[in-house]
Amino acid sequence: PQQPPPPPESSWDTVRRVCKEIWASPSNRIFLLSTLGVALYIYQGREEHRWRMAEMQRRIDRNPLLRFAMQVLPPTAKGRDR
């Protein structure tokens, strides 16, 4: 008598197996870690830029002369974040 075929892997077992196969290669590890590092570097730069723009806007809002200048200038010259 023939043996029944093994039950199919669940989705998570397949994902886990594929991840282990990918992580087993040193070049894949270097690529994945480098990609993660670049993504975090880009995210950190974006967040730093957003913080600087918010800080500059707070300074403009606190300074009466700069606030007046922002109100007098035409709308196209105002900050694009608003």
PDB file of N, CA, C and O in Angstrom:
ATOM      1  N   PRO A   1       0.834  -1.201   0.000  1.00  0.00           N
ATOM      2  CA  PRO A   1       0.000   0.000   0.000  1.00  0.00           C
ATOM      3  C   PRO A   1       0.873   1.257   0.000  1.00  0.00           C
ATOM      4  O   PRO A   1       1.924   1.325   0.637  1.00  0.00           O
ATOM      5  N   GLN A   2       0.391   2.225  -0.732  1.00  0.00           N
ATOM      6  CA  GLN A   2       1.103   3.510  -0.799  1.00  0.00           C
ATOM      7  C   GLN A   2       0.839   4.326   0.458  1.00  0.00           C
ATOM      8  O   GLN A   2      -0.240   4.284   1.048  1.00  0.00           O
ATOM      9  N   GLN A   3       1.874   5.070   0.842  1.00  0.00           N
ATOM     10  CA  GLN A   3       1.706   5.946   2.003  1.00  0.00           C
ATOM     11  C   GLN A   3       1.037   7.239   1.549  1.00  0.00           C
ATOM     12  O   GLN A   3       1.302   7.714   0.445  1.00  0.00           O
ATOM     13  N   PRO A   4       0.180   7.810   2.379  1.00  0.00           N
ATOM     14  CA  PRO A   4      -0.452   9.070   1.998  1.00  0.00           C
ATOM     15  C   PRO A   4       0.585  10.187   1.956  1.00  0.00           C
ATOM     16  O   PRO A   4       1.566  10.151   2.698  1.00  0.00           O
ATOM     17  N   PRO A   5       0.377  11.159   1.111  1.00  0.00           N
ATOM     18  CA  PRO A   5       1.349  12.260   1.040  1.00  0.00           C
ATOM     19  C   PRO A   5       1.357  13.042   2.362  1.00  0.00           C
ATOM     20  O   PRO A   5       0.349  13.094   3.067  1.00  0.00           O
ATOM     21  N   PRO A   6       2.490  13.637   2.682  1.00  0.00           N
ATOM     22  CA  PRO A   6       2.559  14.406   3.935  1.00  0.00           C
ATOM     23  C   PRO A   6       1.621  15.608   3.854  1.00  0.00           C
ATOM     24  O   PRO A   6       1.380  16.140   2.770  1.00  0.00           O
ATOM     25  N   PRO A   7       1.103  16.028   4.979  1.00  0.00           N
ATOM     26  CA  PRO A   7       0.203  17.187   4.953  1.00  0.00           C
ATOM     27  C   PRO A   7       0.962  18.435   4.490  1.00  0.00           C
ATOM     28  O   PRO A   7       2.153  18.575   4.769  1.00  0.00           O
ATOM     29  N   PRO A   8       0.283  19.331   3.794  1.00  0.00           N
ATOM     30  CA  PRO A   8       0.971  20.537   3.319  1.00  0.00           C
ATOM     31  C   PRO A   8       1.396  21.429   4.495  1.00  0.00           C
ATOM     32  O   PRO A   8       0.759  21.449   5.548  1.00  0.00           O
ATOM     33  N   GLU A   9       2.488  22.158   4.277  1.00  0.00           N
ATOM     34  CA  GLU A   9       2.968  23.072   5.323  1.00  0.00           C
ATOM     35  C   GLU A   9       1.966  24.201   5.505  1.00  0.00           C
ATOM     36  O   GLU A   9       1.282  24.609   4.566  1.00  0.00           O
ATOM     37  N   SER A  10       1.899  24.687   6.716  1.00  0.00           N
ATOM     38  CA  SER A  10       1.064  25.867   6.928  1.00  0.00           C
ATOM     39  C   SER A  10       1.802  27.082   6.358  1.00  0.00           C
ATOM     40  O   SER A  10       2.993  27.004   6.054  1.00  0.00           O
ATOM     41  N   SER A  11       1.106  28.176   6.220  1.00  0.00           N
ATOM     42  CA  SER A  11       1.719  29.386   5.660  1.00  0.00           C
ATOM     43  C   SER A  11       2.882  29.853   6.511  1.00  0.00           C
ATOM     44  O   SER A  11       3.919  30.255   5.983  1.00  0.00           O
ATOM     45  N   TRP A  12       2.718  29.802   7.835  1.00  0.00           N
ATOM     46  CA  TRP A  12       3.785  30.276   8.720  1.00  0.00           C
ATOM     47  C   TRP A  12       5.008  29.365   8.654  1.00  0.00           C
ATOM     48  O   TRP A  12       6.142  29.839   8.724  1.00  0.00           O
ATOM     49  N   ASP A  13       4.782  28.076   8.520  1.00  0.00           N
ATOM     50  CA  ASP A  13       5.922  27.163   8.393  1.00  0.00           C
ATOM     51  C   ASP A  13       6.692  27.449   7.105  1.00  0.00           C
ATOM     52  O   ASP A  13       7.923  27.407   7.089  1.00  0.00           O
ATOM     53  N   THR A  14       5.971  27.735   6.039  1.00  0.00           N
ATOM     54  CA  THR A  14       6.618  28.065   4.767  1.00  0.00           C
ATOM     55  C   THR A  14       7.419  29.356   4.884  1.00  0.00           C
ATOM     56  O   THR A  14       8.558  29.431   4.423  1.00  0.00           O
ATOM     57  N   VAL A  15       6.820  30.374   5.505  1.00  0.00           N
ATOM     58  CA  VAL A  15       7.519  31.658   5.677  1.00  0.00           C
ATOM     59  C   VAL A  15       8.761  31.464   6.527  1.00  0.00           C
ATOM     60  O   VAL A  15       9.823  31.997   6.204  1.00  0.00           O
ATOM     61  N   ARG A  16       8.641  30.710   7.608  1.00  0.00           N
ATOM     62  CA  ARG A  16       9.783  30.467   8.493  1.00  0.00           C
ATOM     63  C   ARG A  16      10.893  29.726   7.751  1.00  0.00           C
ATOM     64  O   ARG A  16      12.067  30.059   7.908  1.00  0.00           O
ATOM     65  N   ARG A  17      10.536  28.724   6.944  1.00  0.00           N
ATOM     66  CA  ARG A  17      11.527  27.961   6.190  1.00  0.00           C
ATOM     67  C   ARG A  17      12.244  28.854   5.178  1.00  0.00           C
ATOM     68  O   ARG A  17      13.466  28.785   5.045  1.00  0.00           O
ATOM     69  N   VAL A  18      11.482  29.698   4.460  1.00  0.00           N
ATOM     70  CA  VAL A  18      12.078  30.585   3.460  1.00  0.00           C
ATOM     71  C   VAL A  18      12.998  31.599   4.133  1.00  0.00           C
ATOM     72  O   VAL A  18      14.083  31.883   3.626  1.00  0.00           O
ATOM     73  N   CYS A  19      12.570  32.149   5.276  1.00  0.00           N
ATOM     74  CA  CYS A  19      13.416  33.106   5.993  1.00  0.00           C
ATOM     75  C   CYS A  19      14.719  32.469   6.457  1.00  0.00           C
ATOM     76  O   CYS A  19      15.778  33.090   6.378  1.00  0.00           O
ATOM     77  N   LYS A  20      14.644  31.233   6.939  1.00  0.00           N
ATOM     78  CA  LYS A  20      15.867  30.530   7.354  1.00  0.00           C
ATOM     79  C   LYS A  20      16.795  30.322   6.167  1.00  0.00           C
ATOM     80  O   LYS A  20      18.010  30.476   6.294  1.00  0.00           O
ATOM     81  N   GLU A  21      16.233  29.972   5.015  1.00  0.00           N
ATOM     82  CA  GLU A  21      17.058  29.767   3.823  1.00  0.00           C
ATOM     83  C   GLU A  21      17.725  31.072   3.388  1.00  0.00           C
ATOM     84  O   GLU A  21      18.898  31.081   3.017  1.00  0.00           O
ATOM     85  N   ILE A  22      16.981  32.157   3.433  1.00  0.00           N
ATOM     86  CA  ILE A  22      17.552  33.455   3.035  1.00  0.00           C
ATOM     87  C   ILE A  22      18.632  33.881   4.020  1.00  0.00           C
ATOM     88  O   ILE A  22      19.700  34.335   3.610  1.00  0.00           O
ATOM     89  N   TRP A  23      18.365  33.739   5.321  1.00  0.00           N
ATOM     90  CA  TRP A  23      19.298  34.192   6.353  1.00  0.00           C
ATOM     91  C   TRP A  23      20.558  33.318   6.392  1.00  0.00           C
ATOM     92  O   TRP A  23      21.588  33.751   6.909  1.00  0.00           O
ATOM     93  N   ALA A  24      20.491  32.114   5.860  1.00  0.00           N
ATOM     94  CA  ALA A  24      21.638  31.205   5.893  1.00  0.00           C
ATOM     95  C   ALA A  24      22.796  31.716   5.048  1.00  0.00           C
ATOM     96  O   ALA A  24      23.949  31.386   5.325  1.00  0.00           O
ATOM     97  N   SER A  25      22.516  32.512   4.028  1.00  0.00           N
ATOM     98  CA  SER A  25      23.579  33.013   3.148  1.00  0.00           C
ATOM     99  C   SER A  25      24.206  34.276   3.740  1.00  0.00           C
ATOM    100  O   SER A  25      23.489  35.225   4.057  1.00  0.00           O
ATOM    101  N   PRO A  26      25.539  34.303   3.894  1.00  0.00           N
ATOM    102  CA  PRO A  26      26.195  35.504   4.431  1.00  0.00           C
ATOM    103  C   PRO A  26      25.978  36.749   3.565  1.00  0.00           C
ATOM    104  O   PRO A  26      25.833  37.849   4.099  1.00  0.00           O
ATOM    105  N   SER A  27      25.953  36.595   2.255  1.00  0.00           N
ATOM    106  CA  SER A  27      25.744  37.768   1.398  1.00  0.00           C
ATOM    107  C   SER A  27      24.323  38.311   1.568  1.00  0.00           C
ATOM    108  O   SER A  27      24.119  39.525   1.536  1.00  0.00           O
ATOM    109  N   ASN A  28      23.340  37.421   1.747  1.00  0.00           N
ATOM    110  CA  ASN A  28      21.981  37.887   2.007  1.00  0.00           C
ATOM    111  C   ASN A  28      21.901  38.625   3.339  1.00  0.00           C
ATOM    112  O   ASN A  28      21.215  39.640   3.451  1.00  0.00           O
ATOM    113  N   ARG A  29      22.606  38.111   4.349  1.00  0.00           N
ATOM    114  CA  ARG A  29      22.616  38.785   5.655  1.00  0.00           C
ATOM    115  C   ARG A  29      23.194  40.183   5.536  1.00  0.00           C
ATOM    116  O   ARG A  29      22.633  41.138   6.072  1.00  0.00           O
ATOM    117  N   ILE A  30      24.314  40.307   4.833  1.00  0.00           N
ATOM    118  CA  ILE A  30      24.939  41.630   4.656  1.00  0.00           C
ATOM    119  C   ILE A  30      23.982  42.560   3.936  1.00  0.00           C
ATOM    120  O   ILE A  30      23.816  43.711   4.342  1.00  0.00           O
ATOM    121  N   PHE A  31      23.349  42.082   2.875  1.00  0.00           N
ATOM    122  CA  PHE A  31      22.416  42.903   2.116  1.00  0.00           C
ATOM    123  C   PHE A  31      21.231  43.340   2.974  1.00  0.00           C
ATOM    124  O   PHE A  31      20.863  44.515   2.960  1.00  0.00           O
ATOM    125  N   LEU A  32      20.631  42.418   3.716  1.00  0.00           N
ATOM    126  CA  LEU A  32      19.463  42.753   4.530  1.00  0.00           C
ATOM    127  C   LEU A  32      19.812  43.730   5.646  1.00  0.00           C
ATOM    128  O   LEU A  32      19.066  44.676   5.896  1.00  0.00           O
ATOM    129  N   LEU A  33      20.940  43.508   6.318  1.00  0.00           N
ATOM    130  CA  LEU A  33      21.342  44.414   7.391  1.00  0.00           C
ATOM    131  C   LEU A  33      21.716  45.788   6.836  1.00  0.00           C
ATOM    132  O   LEU A  33      21.417  46.808   7.456  1.00  0.00           O
ATOM    133  N   SER A  34      22.366  45.820   5.681  1.00  0.00           N
ATOM    134  CA  SER A  34      22.702  47.102   5.052  1.00  0.00           C
ATOM    135  C   SER A  34      21.435  47.856   4.649  1.00  0.00           C
ATOM    136  O   SER A  34      21.339  49.067   4.845  1.00  0.00           O
ATOM    137  N   THR A  35      20.474  47.141   4.089  1.00  0.00           N
ATOM    138  CA  THR A  35      19.205  47.769   3.702  1.00  0.00           C
ATOM    139  C   THR A  35      18.490  48.334   4.920  1.00  0.00           C
ATOM    140  O   THR A  35      17.944  49.435   4.862  1.00  0.00           O
ATOM    141  N   LEU A  36      18.488  47.593   6.019  1.00  0.00           N
ATOM    142  CA  LEU A  36      17.875  48.077   7.249  1.00  0.00           C
ATOM    143  C   LEU A  36      18.593  49.324   7.759  1.00  0.00           C
ATOM    144  O   LEU A  36      17.950  50.282   8.187  1.00  0.00           O
ATOM    145  N   GLY A  37      19.927  49.312   7.714  1.00  0.00           N
ATOM    146  CA  GLY A  37      20.703  50.475   8.148  1.00  0.00           C
ATOM    147  C   GLY A  37      20.408  51.704   7.309  1.00  0.00           C
ATOM    148  O   GLY A  37      20.250  52.798   7.851  1.00  0.00           O
ATOM    149  N   VAL A  38      20.332  51.545   6.005  1.00  0.00           N
ATOM    150  CA  VAL A  38      20.034  52.673   5.114  1.00  0.00           C
ATOM    151  C   VAL A  38      18.627  53.201   5.370  1.00  0.00           C
ATOM    152  O   VAL A  38      18.408  54.412   5.401  1.00  0.00           O
ATOM    153  N   ALA A  39      17.682  52.294   5.552  1.00  0.00           N
ATOM    154  CA  ALA A  39      16.299  52.719   5.819  1.00  0.00           C
ATOM    155  C   ALA A  39      16.213  53.500   7.132  1.00  0.00           C
ATOM    156  O   ALA A  39      15.522  54.517   7.201  1.00  0.00           O
ATOM    157  N   LEU A  40      16.902  53.038   8.163  1.00  0.00           N
ATOM    158  CA  LEU A  40      16.894  53.758   9.441  1.00  0.00           C
ATOM    159  C   LEU A  40      17.589  55.108   9.320  1.00  0.00           C
ATOM    160  O   LEU A  40      17.151  56.082   9.932  1.00  0.00           O
ATOM    161  N   TYR A  41      18.667  55.182   8.539  1.00  0.00           N
ATOM    162  CA  TYR A  41      19.372  56.447   8.327  1.00  0.00           C
ATOM    163  C   TYR A  41      18.470  57.462   7.617  1.00  0.00           C
ATOM    164  O   TYR A  41      18.436  58.632   7.996  1.00  0.00           O
ATOM    165  N   ILE A  42      17.749  57.020   6.600  1.00  0.00           N
ATOM    166  CA  ILE A  42      16.827  57.898   5.879  1.00  0.00           C
ATOM    167  C   ILE A  42      15.707  58.355   6.801  1.00  0.00           C
ATOM    168  O   ILE A  42      15.344  59.531   6.804  1.00  0.00           O
ATOM    169  N   TYR A  43      15.158  57.435   7.582  1.00  0.00           N
ATOM    170  CA  TYR A  43      14.076  57.784   8.514  1.00  0.00           C
ATOM    171  C   TYR A  43      14.556  58.796   9.551  1.00  0.00           C
ATOM    172  O   TYR A  43      13.850  59.755   9.860  1.00  0.00           O
ATOM    173  N   GLN A  44      15.765  58.579  10.091  1.00  0.00           N
ATOM    174  CA  GLN A  44      16.308  59.506  11.086  1.00  0.00           C
ATOM    175  C   GLN A  44      16.506  60.893  10.488  1.00  0.00           C
ATOM    176  O   GLN A  44      16.209  61.888  11.149  1.00  0.00           O
ATOM    177  N   GLY A  45      16.997  60.985   9.267  1.00  0.00           N
ATOM    178  CA  GLY A  45      17.179  62.276   8.603  1.00  0.00           C
ATOM    179  C   GLY A  45      15.857  62.972   8.352  1.00  0.00           C
ATOM    180  O   GLY A  45      15.758  64.190   8.501  1.00  0.00           O
ATOM    181  N   ARG A  46      14.847  62.217   7.976  1.00  0.00           N
ATOM    182  CA  ARG A  46      13.519  62.788   7.745  1.00  0.00           C
ATOM    183  C   ARG A  46      12.938  63.343   9.037  1.00  0.00           C
ATOM    184  O   ARG A  46      12.398  64.449   9.060  1.00  0.00           O
ATOM    185  N   GLU A  47      13.053  62.571  10.108  1.00  0.00           N
ATOM    186  CA  GLU A  47      12.518  63.026  11.392  1.00  0.00           C
ATOM    187  C   GLU A  47      13.281  64.242  11.913  1.00  0.00           C
ATOM    188  O   GLU A  47      12.681  65.150  12.489  1.00  0.00           O
ATOM    189  N   GLU A  48      14.599  64.265  11.717  1.00  0.00           N
ATOM    190  CA  GLU A  48      15.383  65.431  12.143  1.00  0.00           C
ATOM    191  C   GLU A  48      14.960  66.664  11.355  1.00  0.00           C
ATOM    192  O   GLU A  48      14.844  67.747  11.929  1.00  0.00           O
ATOM    193  N   HIS A  49      14.731  66.526  10.067  1.00  0.00           N
ATOM    194  CA  HIS A  49      14.289  67.649   9.242  1.00  0.00           C
ATOM    195  C   HIS A  49      12.926  68.157   9.716  1.00  0.00           C
ATOM    196  O   HIS A  49      12.718  69.364   9.840  1.00  0.00           O
ATOM    197  N   ARG A  50      12.005  67.239   9.978  1.00  0.00           N
ATOM    198  CA  ARG A  50      10.676  67.641  10.458  1.00  0.00           C
ATOM    199  C   ARG A  50      10.781  68.371  11.791  1.00  0.00           C
ATOM    200  O   ARG A  50      10.073  69.353  12.016  1.00  0.00           O
ATOM    201  N   TRP A  51      11.662  67.899  12.682  1.00  0.00           N
ATOM    202  CA  TRP A  51      11.832  68.550  13.978  1.00  0.00           C
ATOM    203  C   TRP A  51      12.395  69.960  13.787  1.00  0.00           C
ATOM    204  O   TRP A  51      11.938  70.906  14.429  1.00  0.00           O
ATOM    205  N   ARG A  52      13.387  70.097  12.904  1.00  0.00           N
ATOM    206  CA  ARG A  52      13.972  71.427  12.656  1.00  0.00           C
ATOM    207  C   ARG A  52      12.954  72.395  12.067  1.00  0.00           C
ATOM    208  O   ARG A  52      12.917  73.565  12.448  1.00  0.00           O
ATOM    209  N   MET A  53      12.133  71.918  11.146  1.00  0.00           N
ATOM    210  CA  MET A  53      11.113  72.788  10.554  1.00  0.00           C
ATOM    211  C   MET A  53      10.081  73.207  11.604  1.00  0.00           C
ATOM    212  O   MET A  53       9.643  74.357  11.620  1.00  0.00           O
ATOM    213  N   ALA A  54       9.696  72.279  12.475  1.00  0.00           N
ATOM    214  CA  ALA A  54       8.744  72.613  13.540  1.00  0.00           C
ATOM    215  C   ALA A  54       9.363  73.609  14.518  1.00  0.00           C
ATOM    216  O   ALA A  54       8.686  74.534  14.968  1.00  0.00           O
ATOM    217  N   GLU A  55      10.638  73.430  14.850  1.00  0.00           N
ATOM    218  CA  GLU A  55      11.321  74.359  15.747  1.00  0.00           C
ATOM    219  C   GLU A  55      11.432  75.740  15.111  1.00  0.00           C
ATOM    220  O   GLU A  55      11.237  76.747  15.791  1.00  0.00           O
ATOM    221  N   MET A  56      11.739  75.800  13.834  1.00  0.00           N
ATOM    222  CA  MET A  56      11.822  77.094  13.155  1.00  0.00           C
ATOM    223  C   MET A  56      10.456  77.773  13.141  1.00  0.00           C
ATOM    224  O   MET A  56      10.368  78.985  13.337  1.00  0.00           O
ATOM    225  N   GLN A  57       9.401  77.013  12.914  1.00  0.00           N
ATOM    226  CA  GLN A  57       8.058  77.596  12.914  1.00  0.00           C
ATOM    227  C   GLN A  57       7.685  78.088  14.308  1.00  0.00           C
ATOM    228  O   GLN A  57       7.036  79.126  14.436  1.00  0.00           O
ATOM    229  N   ARG A  58       8.080  77.370  15.349  1.00  0.00           N
ATOM    230  CA  ARG A  58       7.825  77.839  16.719  1.00  0.00           C
ATOM    231  C   ARG A  58       8.540  79.142  16.984  1.00  0.00           C
ATOM    232  O   ARG A  58       7.981  80.034  17.622  1.00  0.00           O
ATOM    233  N   ARG A  59       9.782  79.275  16.501  1.00  0.00           N
ATOM    234  CA  ARG A  59      10.527  80.525  16.692  1.00  0.00           C
ATOM    235  C   ARG A  59       9.872  81.677  15.942  1.00  0.00           C
ATOM    236  O   ARG A  59       9.796  82.794  16.453  1.00  0.00           O
ATOM    237  N   ILE A  60       9.401  81.403  14.734  1.00  0.00           N
ATOM    238  CA  ILE A  60       8.712  82.445  13.965  1.00  0.00           C
ATOM    239  C   ILE A  60       7.436  82.860  14.684  1.00  0.00           C
ATOM    240  O   ILE A  60       7.132  84.049  14.773  1.00  0.00           O
ATOM    241  N   ASP A  61       6.689  81.889  15.196  1.00  0.00           N
ATOM    242  CA  ASP A  61       5.440  82.194  15.879  1.00  0.00           C
ATOM    243  C   ASP A  61       5.662  82.980  17.171  1.00  0.00           C
ATOM    244  O   ASP A  61       4.810  83.783  17.551  1.00  0.00           O
ATOM    245  N   ARG A  62       6.789  82.765  17.853  1.00  0.00           N
ATOM    246  CA  ARG A  62       7.076  83.479  19.096  1.00  0.00           C
ATOM    247  C   ARG A  62       7.604  84.879  18.859  1.00  0.00           C
ATOM    248  O   ARG A  62       7.462  85.740  19.728  1.00  0.00           O
ATOM    249  N   ASN A  63       8.212  85.133  17.702  1.00  0.00           N
ATOM    250  CA  ASN A  63       8.835  86.425  17.427  1.00  0.00           C
ATOM    251  C   ASN A  63       7.809  87.331  16.734  1.00  0.00           C
ATOM    252  O   ASN A  63       7.368  87.023  15.627  1.00  0.00           O
ATOM    253  N   PRO A  64       7.419  88.457  17.379  1.00  0.00           N
ATOM    254  CA  PRO A  64       6.397  89.328  16.782  1.00  0.00           C
ATOM    255  C   PRO A  64       6.803  89.875  15.403  1.00  0.00           C
ATOM    256  O   PRO A  64       5.965  89.953  14.504  1.00  0.00           O
ATOM    257  N   LEU A  65       8.063  90.251  15.229  1.00  0.00           N
ATOM    258  CA  LEU A  65       8.506  90.802  13.949  1.00  0.00           C
ATOM    259  C   LEU A  65       8.416  89.738  12.845  1.00  0.00           C
ATOM    260  O   LEU A  65       7.922  90.023  11.754  1.00  0.00           O
ATOM    261  N   LEU A  66       8.885  88.526  13.119  1.00  0.00           N
ATOM    262  CA  LEU A  66       8.818  87.470  12.115  1.00  0.00           C
ATOM    263  C   LEU A  66       7.377  87.059  11.838  1.00  0.00           C
ATOM    264  O   LEU A  66       7.028  86.760  10.696  1.00  0.00           O
ATOM    265  N   ARG A  67       6.537  87.042  12.871  1.00  0.00           N
ATOM    266  CA  ARG A  67       5.124  86.697  12.673  1.00  0.00           C
ATOM    267  C   ARG A  67       4.459  87.732  11.771  1.00  0.00           C
ATOM    268  O   ARG A  67       3.677  87.385  10.886  1.00  0.00           O
ATOM    269  N   PHE A  68       4.781  89.025  12.004  1.00  0.00           N
ATOM    270  CA  PHE A  68       4.227  90.089  11.163  1.00  0.00           C
ATOM    271  C   PHE A  68       4.704  89.932   9.719  1.00  0.00           C
ATOM    272  O   PHE A  68       3.917  90.082   8.785  1.00  0.00           O
ATOM    273  N   ALA A  69       5.980  89.632   9.538  1.00  0.00           N
ATOM    274  CA  ALA A  69       6.535  89.465   8.188  1.00  0.00           C
ATOM    275  C   ALA A  69       5.856  88.298   7.476  1.00  0.00           C
ATOM    276  O   ALA A  69       5.586  88.383   6.278  1.00  0.00           O
ATOM    277  N   MET A  70       5.577  87.219   8.188  1.00  0.00           N
ATOM    278  CA  MET A  70       4.905  86.074   7.565  1.00  0.00           C
ATOM    279  C   MET A  70       3.472  86.424   7.158  1.00  0.00           C
ATOM    280  O   MET A  70       2.955  85.882   6.180  1.00  0.00           O
ATOM    281  N   GLN A  71       2.830  87.328   7.905  1.00  0.00           N
ATOM    282  CA  GLN A  71       1.464  87.716   7.571  1.00  0.00           C
ATOM    283  C   GLN A  71       1.430  88.677   6.393  1.00  0.00           C
ATOM    284  O   GLN A  71       0.468  88.681   5.625  1.00  0.00           O
ATOM    285  N   VAL A  72       2.478  89.497   6.241  1.00  0.00           N
ATOM    286  CA  VAL A  72       2.524  90.501   5.179  1.00  0.00           C
ATOM    287  C   VAL A  72       2.918  89.879   3.844  1.00  0.00           C
ATOM    288  O   VAL A  72       2.435  90.309   2.796  1.00  0.00           O
ATOM    289  N   LEU A  73       3.795  88.867   3.867  1.00  0.00           N
ATOM    290  CA  LEU A  73       4.255  88.258   2.622  1.00  0.00           C
ATOM    291  C   LEU A  73       3.097  87.582   1.896  1.00  0.00           C
ATOM    292  O   LEU A  73       2.142  87.136   2.532  1.00  0.00           O
ATOM    293  N   PRO A  74       3.174  87.504   0.584  1.00  0.00           N
ATOM    294  CA  PRO A  74       2.116  86.822  -0.165  1.00  0.00           C
ATOM    295  C   PRO A  74       2.066  85.334   0.192  1.00  0.00           C
ATOM    296  O   PRO A  74       3.070  84.773   0.630  1.00  0.00           O
ATOM    297  N   PRO A  75       0.906  84.688   0.008  1.00  0.00           N
ATOM    298  CA  PRO A  75       0.746  83.293   0.408  1.00  0.00           C
ATOM    299  C   PRO A  75       1.738  82.331  -0.267  1.00  0.00           C
ATOM    300  O   PRO A  75       2.078  81.310   0.330  1.00  0.00           O
ATOM    301  N   THR A  76       2.210  82.619  -1.477  1.00  0.00           N
ATOM    302  CA  THR A  76       3.140  81.708  -2.149  1.00  0.00           C
ATOM    303  C   THR A  76       4.494  81.697  -1.479  1.00  0.00           C
ATOM    304  O   THR A  76       5.246  80.737  -1.645  1.00  0.00           O
ATOM    305  N   ALA A  77       4.838  82.746  -0.718  1.00  0.00           N
ATOM    306  CA  ALA A  77       6.129  82.805  -0.067  1.00  0.00           C
ATOM    307  C   ALA A  77       6.113  82.131   1.307  1.00  0.00           C
ATOM    308  O   ALA A  77       7.164  81.963   1.925  1.00  0.00           O
ATOM    309  N   LYS A  78       4.942  81.751   1.782  1.00  0.00           N
ATOM    310  CA  LYS A  78       4.866  81.105   3.100  1.00  0.00           C
ATOM    311  C   LYS A  78       5.408  79.690   3.017  1.00  0.00           C
ATOM    312  O   LYS A  78       5.598  79.142   1.932  1.00  0.00           O
ATOM    313  N   GLY A  79       5.653  79.111   4.182  1.00  0.00           N
ATOM    314  CA  GLY A  79       6.175  77.746   4.239  1.00  0.00           C
ATOM    315  C   GLY A  79       5.245  76.771   3.550  1.00  0.00           C
ATOM    316  O   GLY A  79       4.026  76.938   3.592  1.00  0.00           O
ATOM    317  N   ARG A  80       5.799  75.768   2.925  1.00  0.00           N
ATOM    318  CA  ARG A  80       5.003  74.801   2.168  1.00  0.00           C
ATOM    319  C   ARG A  80       4.446  73.707   3.068  1.00  0.00           C
ATOM    320  O   ARG A  80       3.594  72.933   2.632  1.00  0.00           O
ATOM    321  N   ASP A  81       4.910  73.623   4.324  1.00  0.00           N
ATOM    322  CA  ASP A  81       4.444  72.579   5.228  1.00  0.00           C
ATOM    323  C   ASP A  81       3.048  72.867   5.761  1.00  0.00           C
ATOM    324  O   ASP A  81       2.388  71.962   6.271  1.00  0.00           O
ATOM    325  N   ARG A  82       2.594  74.089   5.655  1.00  0.00           N
ATOM    326  CA  ARG A  82       1.311  74.460   6.250  1.00  0.00           C
ATOM    327  C   ARG A  82       0.168  74.135   5.364  1.00  0.00           C
ATOM    328  O   ARG A  82      -0.982  74.387   5.724  1.00  0.00           O
TER     329      ARG A  82
END
